[in-house]
Amino acid sequence: MQTTTKHWDTYQDQAVTEYAIENDNGVKLAILSWGATLHALSVPTDKGDKNLVLSYHKMAHYLDNPFYVCMGIGRTGGRITRGTFPLNGTTYNVDTNEGRNTLHGGPHGFNTVNWAGELDATDPEIAKITLTHTFKSSDDSYPGDLTAKMTYTLDNHDEVTLTFEANSTDTTLFNPTSHCYFNLSDDQLISGQKLQVNSTEHLDLDGEKLPTGKMIANAGTPFDFAQGQNLGQAIRGMQAIPEKGFDDVYHVTPTADQTIAKLTDPQSNRSLTIKSARNGLVVFTANSFTSNMKLAAGAGQPYMGVALEPQTLPDSPNHPEFGDITLPAGKTQSYQIKYDITY
């Protein structure tokens, strides 16, 4: 295991640090302090390293668009209708940032701050990057001051584990995720890749992409990834709708080892298996990427990556049947996302 820490950029007069790990197989993981952003997850090839996630060259470019590219998401992933939810008999109103609704933790979420970080490489088989920050209720409008920790680990089996941990001074909500966009291929677009999702249904969403509370069966539709489906073919099947691709929430069933999805690139034989114990997976095929996005892979265009975001189904305080994301005061809650890589 090799580790490095370096000054990567300056944003809003703050130093942005890059923490990097390289395992014994040449797989590299790099995390930026701002937004707890997964900046690189690269594998060796005969033509050099291949970054499996979308990235930028500047911190400002991560934040000058609404796409949360590979950033940490919290306190709550997804949308909260009208920024309003019941909790312990009280109705709370939190800050909105997408019209009348709250998206991905609102305007002062996990992606908007510079986290304190440290590297630990004392174990020769696994290294970890730990990021911490306290989100005060007076800053992000959620009840309670939330002390959050995000820990990324990389081991010599080419597995990346992201652990979210938090506790709060008052009962609050906690449903974090990572907004990682993957492209496993050597092509600029994801159309040749295959996605499999352990799901038979997805959430019905209204015109503001808010859950109605209903589920829609996937079988017999372009939404059916249960047996695996080519992404290009699936996206072509969605051209009749305004979205022209996927920005949807799948109700997933983890397997015994917590696998919920697998992305593969048949041409390069690279694959990514995603594991989570939670019941939701957002699939977004970057349908609305725009040419002014200055991505490291080139100017933005639709379908450059696929975002796969494990979480508890969103807006669950307003739809209790979706799951419970309540974090009681004084209790520590943790969640994990695992990425198994083959190449």
Secondary structure, 3 states (H helix, E strand, C coil): CEEEEEEEEEECCEEEEEEEEECCCCCEEEEECECCEEEEEEEEECCEEEECECCECCHHHHHCCCCCCCCEECCECCEEHHHEEEECCEEEECCCCECCEEECCHHHCHHHCECEEEEEEEECCEEEEEEEEEECHHHHCCCCCEEEEEEEEEECCCEEEEEEEEEECCCEECECEECCEECCCCCCCCCCCEEEECEEEEEEECCCCCEEEEEEECCCCCCCCCCCEEHHHHHHCCCCCCCCCCEEEEEECCCCCCEEEEEEECCCCEEEEEECCCCEEEEECCCCCCCCCEECCEECCCCCCEEEEEECCCCHHHCHHHCCCEECCCCCEEEEEEEEEEC
